[in-house]
Every structure is written in structure tokens, then in C-alpha cells.
């Protein structure tokens, strides 16, 4: 899969959830976006379930995780795709599908993300992000807490 296609049509939310503490942290890029590998375009908005647009080709989130692993030179077993999470975002350039992947570590990978010019943030620390990203984060958090 081409990285260009990934950038245009798909994104990943990367998160850490502590198994004991239930601490939830989302990865944030230096540009402020929580979408990887690139931010959503301006004027994006999350579609409601009933507004979802059928897509001709569907990628499994693990393909996207592998692409992110290659882009950021991460170990292949560091992230696990969350196949149950899939959200469509309406953007000026068309529909973007956002998936989620979890860091499979006992402790938050703060240093690793700092080395990538990123950081881990709590949901309250991410307030002020664009509305589409805030809605994605809300939906992701709800799904994590319900599963």
C-alpha cells in the first residue's frame, strides 16, 4: 500500500491504556494532531453512524499499523490494531476512515514518542483540538471503556 494513499484516505489514533490503572493516553504529534501519520484537513467533521458512506475497498487496520511501523521505524509487535474501531470523517477531499491502535507495553512509551517528536496526552490535555479530532477521541474513549 502506498503511503500517499494512506495519508489521503486513512488515519490511525495511537493510544496507551494501562491494564492495572486504566490510564488512557493518546499519542499527539508535534503539530498537535492525534491522527497519524498526518492531521485531518481543516473543515473536517465526524460522520454519525447513520451517515456512514459505504466504501468500495476496505483496508484492515493491521495494514495501516504496518505502514505506521515502517514510517516511524517501530517494532512490529509494539502496536496492535483495534479492528472494532472505525470512524468516518467527512473532509473537503472526501471521506477519511480513522482506525485505532494500542501500544502493547506495560508502561507508557513516553521516551519512544519523545524521540519521534510526539508525546502521550490525557484526554483533558487534548482539549482545544479541532472538533473532528475531539469527536474521534470521545468515540475512541467510549469504545475503550465499554470493551
Backbone torsions as a table, in degrees:
resi	resn	phi	psi	omega
1	UNK	NA	135.3	-179.5
2	UNK	-75.4	141.4	177.4
3	UNK	-62.3	-36.4	179.4
4	UNK	-59.0	-44.0	178.8
5	UNK	-62.8	-40.8	178.2
6	UNK	-60.0	-47.9	-178.3
7	UNK	-60.9	-38.0	-175.0
8	UNK	-78.5	-40.9	-168.0
9	UNK	-113.5	-10.7	-173.9
10	UNK	-143.9	149.3	175.0
11	UNK	-141.7	164.4	174.4
12	UNK	-126.4	138.9	163.9
13	UNK	-94.0	131.0	177.8
14	UNK	-109.1	132.5	-177.8
15	UNK	-143.4	160.6	174.2
16	UNK	-120.7	135.0	174.8
17	UNK	-132.5	120.9	178.4
18	UNK	-72.5	128.8	-178.4
19	UNK	-68.7	-32.0	-178.7
20	UNK	-91.4	-47.5	-174.3
21	UNK	-86.9	-16.9	-174.4
22	UNK	63.4	18.7	174.3
23	UNK	-63.4	130.0	178.7
24	UNK	-117.6	125.1	178.9
25	UNK	-129.9	138.1	177.4
26	UNK	-108.5	141.9	176.7
27	UNK	-75.0	139.1	179.5
28	UNK	-131.0	131.2	178.2
29	UNK	-75.7	166.5	178.3
30	UNK	-59.9	-29.8	179.1
31	UNK	-77.9	-0.8	177.7
32	UNK	97.8	-18.9	-176.0
33	UNK	-72.1	147.4	173.8
34	UNK	-100.1	1.8	178.8
35	UNK	-96.1	135.3	-179.5
36	UNK	-120.0	143.2	2.8
37	UNK	-88.1	-4.6	-179.1
38	UNK	-138.3	155.5	-179.4
39	UNK	-66.1	161.1	171.1
40	UNK	-72.1	149.4	177.1
41	UNK	-64.7	156.8	174.0
42	UNK	-58.9	153.3	179.0
43	UNK	70.6	18.2	176.2
44	UNK	-78.2	151.8	175.6
45	UNK	-146.6	143.2	-179.9
46	UNK	-73.3	135.6	176.2
47	UNK	-86.7	144.1	173.4
48	UNK	-75.6	159.3	-178.9
49	UNK	-51.1	-44.0	-177.5
50	UNK	-71.7	-13.8	178.7
51	UNK	-95.2	-4.3	-175.5
52	UNK	-55.4	140.5	-178.2
53	UNK	-102.2	126.3	177.0
54	UNK	-61.5	135.8	179.6
55	UNK	-105.2	145.8	-179.0
56	UNK	-71.2	-41.1	-178.6
57	UNK	-123.7	129.3	179.8
58	UNK	-115.6	130.6	177.1
59	UNK	-98.2	143.4	174.1
60	UNK	-76.6	140.1	-177.9
61	UNK	-57.2	-26.7	-179.9
62	UNK	-64.2	-29.7	175.2
63	UNK	-64.2	-40.3	179.1
64	UNK	-68.1	-39.6	177.3
65	UNK	-61.1	-43.6	178.7
66	UNK	-60.8	-38.8	178.4
67	UNK	-64.9	-44.4	177.5
68	UNK	-63.2	-41.1	177.2
69	UNK	-56.9	-42.9	179.8
70	UNK	-68.7	-44.7	-179.0
71	UNK	-60.0	-41.3	-175.3
72	UNK	-102.2	4.1	179.7
73	UNK	56.2	50.9	179.2
74	UNK	-97.7	153.4	174.8
75	UNK	-62.8	143.4	-176.1
76	UNK	-64.9	-20.5	-179.2
77	UNK	-101.7	10.2	-177.8
78	UNK	-76.1	-39.1	-177.3
79	UNK	-114.2	142.4	175.8
80	UNK	-122.0	126.6	179.0
81	UNK	-67.6	138.9	175.3
82	UNK	-100.6	91.8	-172.3
83	UNK	-62.9	-22.4	-177.5
84	UNK	-75.9	-18.6	-176.3
85	UNK	-99.2	120.9	177.5
86	UNK	-153.7	118.9	-178.6
87	UNK	-127.9	138.9	177.5
88	UNK	-98.8	137.5	178.9
89	UNK	-120.0	129.1	176.4
90	UNK	-85.1	120.7	179.7
91	UNK	-123.0	162.8	177.2
92	UNK	-57.1	-24.8	-179.7
93	UNK	-95.7	2.5	-178.6
94	UNK	123.0	-176.0	-176.8
95	UNK	-76.1	133.7	173.9
96	UNK	-116.3	132.8	177.4
97	UNK	-101.0	130.4	-179.1
98	UNK	-111.9	129.4	176.8
99	UNK	-114.3	179.3	-176.7
100	UNK	-133.9	145.9	176.5
101	UNK	-137.5	141.9	-176.0
102	UNK	-106.0	136.0	171.2
103	UNK	-71.3	123.2	-176.1
104	UNK	-96.1	66.3	-178.8
105	UNK	-132.2	154.8	176.5
106	UNK	-70.4	-38.4	-178.6
107	UNK	-114.2	151.7	178.3
108	UNK	-59.2	136.6	-178.4
109	UNK	-83.8	57.5	-177.2
110	UNK	-57.7	-50.3	-176.3
111	UNK	-64.4	-42.6	178.2
112	UNK	-56.9	-46.3	-179.2
113	UNK	-69.8	-36.3	176.0
114	UNK	-60.5	-38.6	178.0
115	UNK	-64.3	-23.4	178.5
116	UNK	-96.0	9.2	-177.5
117	UNK	63.8	36.3	177.6
118	UNK	-129.3	176.3	176.3
119	UNK	-153.8	163.7	176.4
120	UNK	-99.7	133.8	-176.6
121	UNK	-132.4	148.9	172.7
122	UNK	-78.3	164.5	179.3
123	UNK	-57.8	-46.4	178.4
124	UNK	-60.8	-32.4	179.3
125	UNK	-69.5	-17.7	-177.8
126	UNK	-94.2	2.0	177.2
127	UNK	-55.0	145.0	179.2
128	UNK	97.5	-5.9	174.3
129	UNK	-66.9	163.4	177.5
130	UNK	-56.5	151.9	-176.6
131	UNK	-53.0	-39.7	-179.5
132	UNK	-63.6	-41.5	178.5
133	UNK	-68.0	-40.7	179.0
134	UNK	-62.4	-40.1	178.3
135	UNK	-67.3	-39.8	175.3
136	UNK	-60.0	-45.5	179.7
137	UNK	-62.8	-41.1	179.0
138	UNK	-62.0	-47.6	-179.5
139	UNK	-64.5	-39.0	178.1
140	UNK	-63.8	-44.5	-179.0
141	UNK	-63.7	-45.3	178.4
142	UNK	-58.6	-44.8	-179.6
143	UNK	-63.5	-41.5	178.9
144	UNK	-61.8	-42.7	-176.7
145	UNK	-72.5	-27.3	-179.7
146	UNK	-85.0	-17.5	-177.9
147	UNK	-96.3	NA	NA
